[in-house]
Amino acid sequence: MTTAFSDQDRLIPIHTGAGSGRLYVKDWTPDTESAGTHPPILLLHDSLGCVDLWRSFPASLAAATARRVVAYDRLGFGRSDPHPGALPRDFVAAEAREVVPLLLDHLGIGDFVVCGHSVGGGMAVETAARFPDRCRALVTIAAQAFVEERTLDGIREAKQGFQDPAQLARLARYQGDKARWAVDAWTESWLSPAFADWTLDVPLSQVRCPVLALHGDRDEYGSAEHPARIAAGRGTVRLLPDTGHVPHRECEDEVVEAIRAFLSEA
């Protein structure tokens, strides 16, 4: 049986130390009695992502878990306003510190589950650490926990690929005239010598909720050491076979079922 749900999108004005602008937010709420009784799931996208690039995953996740699912475009991405400049060195922590609290307040969200893909997974860890009394569970998908040479090699290769105007044009279908900024923000932040010692070790030590770390065994941007470090002493690693860096598109059903089962016990 197909689950019916309502979806809604909006632009939310925010003001932070990094700048001001409007965030594009979309949520999917199942038309079930239990949808309002479970903490909603907040999705945090990757370095070149946006709401639209989650594709069918949010709706599938909402239907499977009978929970409201909320996704948003970070400033500078998708349908949100442009970012005013370069990303700060602590941009991963800054998202959890400056933006997520404003978003939760605006949407009237109390307790929640946070789920992030790639660098969004790092932001999800920072969010769980910052809200130990409200974050009920943490899910990471292909997240990085430290700067690994495999990650940098993948970024260097992607940076070279985006010199091709056709490849940048494909990204612009989702990022508009912000596409070049998004590519530069990603590649130059991670490849900067100032970012070389970045890790999630401190926020991970402050996470108090159950953790599920999903990772493809063929992820070109990070080895299995990343989910192992994220889940160590806190939760479960799930390595997905024959899967690369975007598990929620490559094997959506398996990812959704893993999260559903995890949340049913969290």
C-alpha atoms as a printed R data frame, in Angstrom:
    type eleno elety resid chain resno      x      y       z
1   ATOM     1    CA   MET     A     1  0.000  0.000   0.000
2   ATOM     2    CA   THR     A     2  1.350  3.423  -0.934
3   ATOM     3    CA   THR     A     3  1.598  5.909   1.915
4   ATOM     4    CA   ALA     A     4  0.071  9.302   1.179
5   ATOM     5    CA   PHE     A     5  1.891 12.341   2.458
6   ATOM     6    CA   SER     A     6  1.758 16.091   2.163
7   ATOM     7    CA   ASP     A     7  4.776 18.159   1.173
8   ATOM     8    CA   GLN     A     8  5.422 21.826   1.644
9   ATOM     9    CA   ASP     A     9  8.216 24.142   0.639
10  ATOM    10    CA   ARG     A    10  9.097 27.663   1.702
11  ATOM    11    CA   LEU     A    11 11.872 30.244   1.980
12  ATOM    12    CA   ILE     A    12 13.037 31.045   5.507
13  ATOM    13    CA   PRO     A    13 15.087 34.196   6.242
14  ATOM    14    CA   ILE     A    14 18.123 33.675   8.460
15  ATOM    15    CA   HIS     A    15 20.784 35.982   9.899
16  ATOM    16    CA   THR     A    16 24.099 34.516  11.052
17  ATOM    17    CA   GLY     A    17 27.664 35.660  11.608
18  ATOM    18    CA   ALA     A    18 28.525 34.328   8.143
19  ATOM    19    CA   GLY     A    19 25.808 36.346   6.440
20  ATOM    20    CA   SER     A    20 22.102 36.618   5.838
21  ATOM    21    CA   GLY     A    21 19.761 35.184   3.258
22  ATOM    22    CA   ARG     A    22 16.786 32.946   2.633
23  ATOM    23    CA   LEU     A    23 16.973 29.180   2.984
24  ATOM    24    CA   TYR     A    24 14.848 26.939   0.796
25  ATOM    25    CA   VAL     A    25 13.167 24.317   2.989
26  ATOM    26    CA   LYS     A    26 10.929 21.416   2.027
27  ATOM    27    CA   ASP     A    27  9.234 18.859   4.224
28  ATOM    28    CA   TRP     A    28  7.327 15.642   3.663
29  ATOM    29    CA   THR     A    29  4.754 14.600   6.265
30  ATOM    30    CA   PRO     A    30  2.977 11.223   6.017
31  ATOM    31    CA   ASP     A    31 -0.773 11.364   6.347
32  ATOM    32    CA   THR     A    32 -0.750  8.995   9.309
33  ATOM    33    CA   GLU     A    33 -1.751  9.440  12.934
34  ATOM    34    CA   SER     A    34  1.729  8.513  14.155
35  ATOM    35    CA   ALA     A    35  3.549 11.086  12.004
36  ATOM    36    CA   GLY     A    36  3.224 13.759  14.659
37  ATOM    37    CA   THR     A    37  4.217 11.514  17.551
38  ATOM    38    CA   HIS     A    38  7.745 10.650  16.372
39  ATOM    39    CA   PRO     A    39 10.612 13.166  16.191
40  ATOM    40    CA   PRO     A    40 11.044 14.384  12.599
41  ATOM    41    CA   ILE     A    41 14.147 13.641  10.523
42  ATOM    42    CA   LEU     A    42 16.339 16.563   9.439
43  ATOM    43    CA   LEU     A    43 18.399 15.923   6.285
44  ATOM    44    CA   LEU     A    44 21.726 17.685   5.668
45  ATOM    45    CA   HIS     A    45 23.064 17.544   2.108
46  ATOM    46    CA   ASP     A    46 26.577 17.047   0.754
47  ATOM    47    CA   SER     A    47 29.115 19.520  -0.661
48  ATOM    48    CA   LEU     A    48 27.432 19.837  -4.074
49  ATOM    49    CA   GLY     A    49 23.953 18.852  -2.965
50  ATOM    50    CA   CYS     A    50 20.565 20.450  -2.499
51  ATOM    51    CA   VAL     A    51 17.004 19.403  -1.767
52  ATOM    52    CA   ASP     A    52 16.321 18.368  -5.352
53  ATOM    53    CA   LEU     A    53 19.380 16.097  -5.445
54  ATOM    54    CA   TRP     A    54 17.969 13.992  -2.612
55  ATOM    55    CA   ARG     A    55 15.473 13.011  -5.325
56  ATOM    56    CA   SER     A    56 12.965 10.378  -4.117
57  ATOM    57    CA   PHE     A    57 14.813  9.575  -0.883
58  ATOM    58    CA   PRO     A    58 12.990 12.009   1.483
59  ATOM    59    CA   ALA     A    59  9.556 10.818   0.381
60  ATOM    60    CA   SER     A    60 10.589  7.170   0.642
61  ATOM    61    CA   LEU     A    61 12.071  7.769   4.087
62  ATOM    62    CA   ALA     A    62  8.963  9.603   5.295
63  ATOM    63    CA   ALA     A    63  6.723  6.795   4.069
64  ATOM    64    CA   ALA     A    64  8.843  3.997   5.547
65  ATOM    65    CA   THR     A    65  9.343  5.610   8.966
66  ATOM    66    CA   ALA     A    66  5.966  7.349   9.279
67  ATOM    67    CA   ARG     A    67  7.876 10.496  10.255
68  ATOM    68    CA   ARG     A    68  8.033 14.028   8.979
69  ATOM    69    CA   VAL     A    69 11.210 14.549   6.938
70  ATOM    70    CA   VAL     A    70 12.710 18.031   6.505
71  ATOM    71    CA   ALA     A    71 15.441 18.987   4.035
72  ATOM    72    CA   TYR     A    72 16.926 22.371   3.218
73  ATOM    73    CA   ASP     A    73 19.432 23.968   0.863
74  ATOM    74    CA   ARG     A    74 22.352 25.523   2.705
75  ATOM    75    CA   LEU     A    75 23.116 29.141   1.912
76  ATOM    76    CA   GLY     A    76 24.785 29.181  -1.522
77  ATOM    77    CA   PHE     A    77 23.114 25.999  -2.773
78  ATOM    78    CA   GLY     A    78 20.034 25.000  -4.732
79  ATOM    79    CA   ARG     A    79 17.126 27.397  -4.310
80  ATOM    80    CA   SER     A    80 18.562 29.193  -1.288
81  ATOM    81    CA   ASP     A    81 20.121 32.630  -1.624
82  ATOM    82    CA   PRO     A    82 23.791 32.979  -2.613
83  ATOM    83    CA   HIS     A    83 26.439 32.712   0.071
84  ATOM    84    CA   PRO     A    84 28.070 36.108   0.752
85  ATOM    85    CA   GLY     A    85 31.656 34.880   0.405
86  ATOM    86    CA   ALA     A    86 34.096 32.072   1.141
87  ATOM    87    CA   LEU     A    87 33.270 29.325   3.589
88  ATOM    88    CA   PRO     A    88 34.911 29.765   7.003
89  ATOM    89    CA   ARG     A    89 37.456 27.136   8.004
90  ATOM    90    CA   ASP     A    90 35.024 25.787  10.617
91  ATOM    91    CA   PHE     A    91 32.086 25.659   8.175
92  ATOM    92    CA   VAL     A    92 31.102 22.131   9.259
93  ATOM    93    CA   ALA     A    93 30.690 23.127  12.904
94  ATOM    94    CA   ALA     A    94 29.312 26.556  11.968
95  ATOM    95    CA   GLU     A    95 26.298 25.025  10.213
96  ATOM    96    CA   ALA     A    96 25.282 23.249  13.413
97  ATOM    97    CA   ARG     A    97 26.131 26.243  15.580
98  ATOM    98    CA   GLU     A    98 24.561 29.055  13.574
99  ATOM    99    CA   VAL     A    99 22.010 27.724  11.084
100 ATOM   100    CA   VAL     A   100 20.419 24.551  12.453
101 ATOM   101    CA   PRO     A   101 19.172 26.193  15.691
102 ATOM   102    CA   LEU     A   102 17.452 28.948  13.692
103 ATOM   103    CA   LEU     A   103 15.886 26.397  11.375
104 ATOM   104    CA   LEU     A   104 14.589 24.223  14.218
105 ATOM   105    CA   ASP     A   105 13.107 27.241  15.979
106 ATOM   106    CA   HIS     A   106 11.446 28.543  12.823
107 ATOM   107    CA   LEU     A   107  9.899 25.150  12.073
108 ATOM   108    CA   GLY     A   108  8.813 24.561  15.650
109 ATOM   109    CA   ILE     A   109 10.844 21.358  15.964
110 ATOM   110    CA   GLY     A   110 11.702 20.094  19.442
111 ATOM   111    CA   ASP     A   111 13.208 16.619  19.530
112 ATOM   112    CA   PHE     A   112 14.530 15.394  16.183
113 ATOM   113    CA   VAL     A   113 16.623 12.833  14.308
114 ATOM   114    CA   VAL     A   114 19.485 14.140  12.179
115 ATOM   115    CA   CYS     A   115 20.740 12.454   8.999
116 ATOM   116    CA   GLY     A   116 23.521 13.788   6.781
117 ATOM   117    CA   HIS     A   117 25.248 12.751   3.575
118 ATOM   118    CA   SER     A   118 29.023 13.212   3.081
119 ATOM   119    CA   VAL     A   119 30.029 16.555   4.622
120 ATOM   120    CA   GLY     A   120 26.388 16.841   5.665
121 ATOM   121    CA   GLY     A   121 27.127 13.802   7.814
122 ATOM   122    CA   GLY     A   122 29.834 15.799   9.560
123 ATOM   123    CA   MET     A   123 27.319 18.577  10.103
124 ATOM   124    CA   ALA     A   124 24.888 15.976  11.465
125 ATOM   125    CA   VAL     A   125 27.514 14.838  13.993
126 ATOM   126    CA   GLU     A   126 28.094 18.449  15.040
127 ATOM   127    CA   THR     A   127 24.335 18.910  15.374
128 ATOM   128    CA   ALA     A   128 23.902 15.805  17.525
129 ATOM   129    CA   ALA     A   129 26.746 16.995  19.761
130 ATOM   130    CA   ARG     A   130 25.250 20.470  20.094
131 ATOM   131    CA   PHE     A   131 21.751 19.185  20.979
132 ATOM   132    CA   PRO     A   132 22.384 16.175  23.258
133 ATOM   133    CA   ASP     A   133 18.978 16.519  24.932
134 ATOM   134    CA   ARG     A   134 16.959 16.934  21.728
135 ATOM   135    CA   CYS     A   135 18.699 14.810  19.101
136 ATOM   136    CA   ARG     A   136 17.207 11.340  19.497
137 ATOM   137    CA   ALA     A   137 19.295  9.563  16.846
138 ATOM   138    CA   LEU     A   138 22.112 10.261  14.372
139 ATOM   139    CA   VAL     A   139 22.476  8.735  10.899
140 ATOM   140    CA   THR     A   140 25.456  9.401   8.643
141 ATOM   141    CA   ILE     A   141 25.625  8.384   4.982
142 ATOM   142    CA   ALA     A   142 29.082  8.281   3.356
143 ATOM   143    CA   ALA     A   143 30.354 10.814   5.886
144 ATOM   144    CA   GLN     A   144 33.971 11.834   6.422
145 ATOM   145    CA   ALA     A   145 35.329 11.962   9.982
146 ATOM   146    CA   PHE     A   146 38.815 13.275   9.145
147 ATOM   147    CA   VAL     A   147 40.863 14.373   6.144
148 ATOM   148    CA   GLU     A   148 42.008 11.232   4.312
149 ATOM   149    CA   GLU     A   149 44.202 11.060   1.234
150 ATOM   150    CA   ARG     A   150 41.505  9.118  -0.589
151 ATOM   151    CA   THR     A   151 39.116 11.996   0.049
152 ATOM   152    CA   LEU     A   152 41.592 14.544  -1.269
153 ATOM   153    CA   ASP     A   153 42.382 12.435  -4.343
154 ATOM   154    CA   GLY     A   154 38.684 12.216  -5.175
155 ATOM   155    CA   ILE     A   155 38.273 15.968  -4.743
156 ATOM   156    CA   ARG     A   156 41.282 16.715  -6.935
157 ATOM   157    CA   GLU     A   157 39.848 14.496  -9.655
158 ATOM   158    CA   ALA     A   158 36.431 16.138  -9.367
159 ATOM   159    CA   LYS     A   159 37.998 19.610  -9.465
160 ATOM   160    CA   GLN     A   160 39.698 18.725 -12.725
161 ATOM   161    CA   GLY     A   161 36.452 17.333 -14.116
162 ATOM   162    CA   PHE     A   162 34.613 20.565 -13.428
163 ATOM   163    CA   GLN     A   163 36.964 22.383 -15.782
164 ATOM   164    CA   ASP     A   164 34.725 20.848 -18.446
165 ATOM   165    CA   PRO     A   165 31.928 23.387 -19.123
166 ATOM   166    CA   ALA     A   166 29.491 20.550 -19.844
167 ATOM   167    CA   GLN     A   167 30.016 19.065 -16.391
168 ATOM   168    CA   LEU     A   168 29.575 22.425 -14.724
169 ATOM   169    CA   ALA     A   169 26.429 22.986 -16.792
170 ATOM   170    CA   ARG     A   170 24.961 19.724 -15.484
171 ATOM   171    CA   LEU     A   171 25.531 20.907 -11.924
172 ATOM   172    CA   ALA     A   172 24.010 24.287 -12.801
173 ATOM   173    CA   ARG     A   173 20.690 22.558 -13.461
174 ATOM   174    CA   TYR     A   174 20.452 22.250  -9.679
175 ATOM   175    CA   GLN     A   175 22.699 25.061  -8.424
176 ATOM   176    CA   GLY     A   176 21.926 27.729 -11.027
177 ATOM   177    CA   ASP     A   177 24.442 30.543 -11.262
178 ATOM   178    CA   LYS     A   178 25.822 29.397  -7.888
179 ATOM   179    CA   ALA     A   179 27.365 26.258  -9.445
180 ATOM   180    CA   ARG     A   180 30.911 27.591  -9.768
181 ATOM   181    CA   TRP     A   181 30.803 28.957  -6.214
182 ATOM   182    CA   ALA     A   182 29.627 25.550  -4.936
183 ATOM   183    CA   VAL     A   183 32.464 23.716  -6.690
184 ATOM   184    CA   ASP     A   184 35.083 26.170  -5.460
185 ATOM   185    CA   ALA     A   185 33.701 26.186  -1.922
186 ATOM   186    CA   TRP     A   186 33.978 22.401  -1.805
187 ATOM   187    CA   THR     A   187 37.331 21.870  -3.453
188 ATOM   188    CA   GLU     A   188 39.228 24.847  -2.044
189 ATOM   189    CA   SER     A   189 37.974 24.267   1.502
190 ATOM   190    CA   TRP     A   190 39.027 20.612   1.608
191 ATOM   191    CA   LEU     A   191 42.279 21.074  -0.298
192 ATOM   192    CA   SER     A   192 43.406 24.012   1.838
193 ATOM   193    CA   PRO     A   193 46.414 23.246   4.080
194 ATOM   194    CA   ALA     A   194 44.507 24.981   6.879
195 ATOM   195    CA   PHE     A   195 41.876 22.230   6.743
196 ATOM   196    CA   ALA     A   196 44.330 19.324   6.844
197 ATOM   197    CA   ASP     A   197 43.962 18.627  10.574
198 ATOM   198    CA   TRP     A   198 40.146 18.779  10.630
199 ATOM   199    CA   THR     A   199 38.421 15.891  12.407
200 ATOM   200    CA   LEU     A   200 35.114 15.091  14.076
201 ATOM   201    CA   ASP     A   201 36.831 13.657  17.152
202 ATOM   202    CA   VAL     A   202 35.668 16.369  19.568
203 ATOM   203    CA   PRO     A   203 31.984 16.484  18.559
204 ATOM   204    CA   LEU     A   204 31.864 12.678  18.354
205 ATOM   205    CA   SER     A   205 32.955 12.544  21.990
206 ATOM   206    CA   GLN     A   206 29.913 14.670  22.850
207 ATOM   207    CA   VAL     A   207 27.288 12.613  20.980
208 ATOM   208    CA   ARG     A   208 24.859 10.956  23.384
209 ATOM   209    CA   CYS     A   209 22.260  9.432  21.048
210 ATOM   210    CA   PRO     A   210 22.242  6.122  19.109
211 ATOM   211    CA   VAL     A   211 24.322  6.218  15.905
212 ATOM   212    CA   LEU     A   212 24.022  4.473  12.541
213 ATOM   213    CA   ALA     A   213 26.917  5.008  10.111
214 ATOM   214    CA   LEU     A   214 26.149  3.882   6.549
215 ATOM   215    CA   HIS     A   215 28.989  3.651   4.033
216 ATOM   216    CA   GLY     A   216 29.513  2.145   0.595
217 ATOM   217    CA   ASP     A   217 32.351 -0.344   0.297
218 ATOM   218    CA   ARG     A   218 33.397  1.361  -2.958
219 ATOM   219    CA   ASP     A   219 33.151  4.945  -1.721
220 ATOM   220    CA   GLU     A   220 35.651  6.959  -3.729
221 ATOM   221    CA   TYR     A   221 35.756  9.733  -1.110
222 ATOM   222    CA   GLY     A   222 36.487  7.748   2.025
223 ATOM   223    CA   SER     A   223 37.521  4.368   3.401
224 ATOM   224    CA   ALA     A   224 35.649  2.260   5.943
225 ATOM   225    CA   GLU     A   225 37.713  3.955   8.656
226 ATOM   226    CA   HIS     A   226 35.273  6.869   8.572
227 ATOM   227    CA   PRO     A   227 32.091  5.022   9.634
228 ATOM   228    CA   ALA     A   228 34.175  2.970  12.070
229 ATOM   229    CA   ARG     A   229 35.339  6.146  13.795
230 ATOM   230    CA   ILE     A   230 31.855  7.677  13.764
231 ATOM   231    CA   ALA     A   231 30.165  4.643  15.314
232 ATOM   232    CA   ALA     A   232 32.947  3.530  17.673
233 ATOM   233    CA   GLY     A   233 31.400  2.943  21.094
234 ATOM   234    CA   ARG     A   234 28.239  4.753  19.983
235 ATOM   235    CA   GLY     A   235 26.404  2.631  17.472
236 ATOM   236    CA   THR     A   236 26.484  0.516  14.355
237 ATOM   237    CA   VAL     A   237 28.367  0.517  11.071
238 ATOM   238    CA   ARG     A   238 26.553 -0.736   7.995
239 ATOM   239    CA   LEU     A   239 28.810 -1.286   4.977
240 ATOM   240    CA   LEU     A   240 26.807 -1.415   1.772
241 ATOM   241    CA   PRO     A   241 28.185 -3.809  -0.856
242 ATOM   242    CA   ASP     A   242 29.007 -2.658  -4.392
243 ATOM   243    CA   THR     A   243 28.108  0.914  -3.424
244 ATOM   244    CA   GLY     A   244 29.916  4.212  -3.957
245 ATOM   245    CA   HIS     A   245 29.546  7.655  -2.443
246 ATOM   246    CA   VAL     A   246 25.802  8.184  -2.910
247 ATOM   247    CA   PRO     A   247 24.110  5.172  -1.282
248 ATOM   248    CA   HIS     A   248 20.685  6.798  -1.019
249 ATOM   249    CA   ARG     A   249 20.573  6.955  -4.832
250 ATOM   250    CA   GLU     A   250 22.548  3.809  -5.625
251 ATOM   251    CA   CYS     A   251 20.585  1.525  -3.283
252 ATOM   252    CA   GLU     A   252 17.760  3.665  -1.924
253 ATOM   253    CA   ASP     A   253 15.573  0.785  -0.724
254 ATOM   254    CA   GLU     A   254 18.403 -0.741   1.327
255 ATOM   255    CA   VAL     A   255 19.319  2.599   2.894
256 ATOM   256    CA   VAL     A   256 15.697  3.419   3.745
257 ATOM   257    CA   GLU     A   257 15.135  0.003   5.301
258 ATOM   258    CA   ALA     A   258 18.348  0.269   7.336
259 ATOM   259    CA   ILE     A   259 17.268  3.638   8.727
260 ATOM   260    CA   ARG     A   260 13.709  2.441   9.370
261 ATOM   261    CA   ALA     A   261 14.954 -0.594  11.314
262 ATOM   262    CA   PHE     A   262 17.453  1.521  13.250
263 ATOM   263    CA   LEU     A   263 14.872  4.117  14.254
264 ATOM   264    CA   SER     A   264 12.379  1.460  15.280
265 ATOM   265    CA   GLU     A   265 14.834  0.434  18.004
266 ATOM   266    CA   ALA     A   266 16.480  3.801  18.785
